[in-house]
Amino acid sequence: MIFITAKFAVRPEHAEAWPEISRPFTEATRAEQGCLWFDWSRSLDDPNEYVLVEAFRDGDAGAAHVGSAHFRAAQDELPPYLAATPRIVSQSVDQDDWSELGEMQVD
């Protein structure tokens, strides 16, 4: 799978509204056949930072995502709400779901 984590620095005046601002992009991405997950979290240290954790089935699914109409729309619509260019880590990982964290096994 393609595993991606991205950090979005949202302008302070838009931070509370970011979930709604990004909702059309989020919903359209989650509906993609190759999307495994697309989950936003808000930083505990910086209330203006949102972290996106996303995964796609494979490189073809990732390419379909980047080539989609909703991705192109997000490229136009989301940057005015951001304070900086998002930062990203993207890696191919040889698995297709989350693994258990064995060091914190719950019985």
C-alpha positions, -999 to 999 in steps of 0.1 A, spaced: 0 0 0 10 37 -3 10 51 33 10 89 36 11 113 65 8 150 58 8 180 81 -14 210 73 -7 244 89 -41 261 88 -44 299 91 -56 306 127 -88 322 115 -98 290 97 -85 264 121 -119 257 137 -137 254 104 -110 232 87 -131 200 91 -159 216 71 -136 233 47 -119 200 38 -151 179 40 -158 177 2 -122 166 -5 -123 141 24 -156 126 14 -147 123 -22 -114 107 -14 -129 82 10 -153 71 -17 -124 62 -41 -122 25 -47 -85 23 -39 -86 44 -7 -80 24 24 -84 53 48 -82 91 49 -83 103 85 -77 138 99 -65 146 134 -58 179 151 -24 184 168 -24 185 206 5 209 205 -6 233 178 -43 240 174 -37 253 139 -21 221 126 -41 191 112 -24 158 105 -38 137 76 -31 99 77 -41 83 44 -35 50 26 -42 37 -9 -42 1 -21 -13 5 -44 5 29 -67 -22 28 -93 -48 38 -66 -25 66 -55 -21 78 -90 -59 77 -95 -63 99 -64 -38 125 -76 -54 125 -110 -90 129 -97 -111 159 -103 -116 163 -65 -78 163 -60 -74 191 -86 -103 210 -70 -86 207 -36 -53 220 -51 -72 252 -61 -96 255 -31 -76 246 0 -43 266 -2 -60 300 6 -68 285 40 -33 274 47 -4 292 64 23 271 47 27 244 21 18 210 37 46 187 46 44 150 37 59 116 42 49 90 15 61 54 15 52 21 -1 46 -4 26 43 -41 22 9 -46 40 -27 -38 34 -40 -27 68 -29 -16 103 -8 -40 123 -12 -45 160 13 -27 183 26 -57 201 44 -37 228 10 -26 241 -9 -58 238 -44 -56 253 -58 -88 266 
